[in-house]
Amino acid sequence: MAVNVNLVGNVGKDPETKTFQNGGSVTSFTVGVSQGYFDKRNQWQDQGTMWLEVEPITQGAKSQLQYVHKGDKVHVSGLLSQRFFTRNDGTQGTALRVAAQTLSFIHRQPKDQQAGFADNRNGYTGGYSGGATTQPAAAPPEDPWSQPPTDFGNEPDPEF
């Protein structure tokens, strides 16, 4: 039985490739996921960070590895497993591992845009701007959708 997971977290270190004696290799990185909840007073109760090893297993996920860097916010979807190992001091350890089927990036807003948003496509800047509002730029006159409709369904219904 497989356990499918979706997680969003921050990359803890750049991807590392380990090569084995048989010639095989594995590239992986770690992702930290914040744990906690909002209590009845809507206050965040932090329960620490859970660290997971992420190993991309599909070609699509592997192709994203070149863009993964420490600090990136990522969304990972894949199969969860637990790995047991012996540390150098002889004690037993365990690690959670995700065999990533998909890997995508969550882009953060620049700090100067975090209070609102700015969408500069088509000259529009909107969102919170400290009390001042900015209206969208006028659409070009040749755009048939630039004006609201004027008939609003005053035509008779077609007969079937």
Secondary structure, DSSP 4 states (H G I P E B T S, - for coil): --EEEEEEEEE-S--EEEE-TTS-EEEEEEEEEEEEEE-TTS-EEEEEEEEEEEEE-SHHHHHTGGG--TT-EEEEEEEEEEEEEE-TTS-EEEEEEEEEEEEEE-PPPPGGGTTS----GGG---S--TT---PPPPPPTT-TTSS--SSTT-SPPPP-
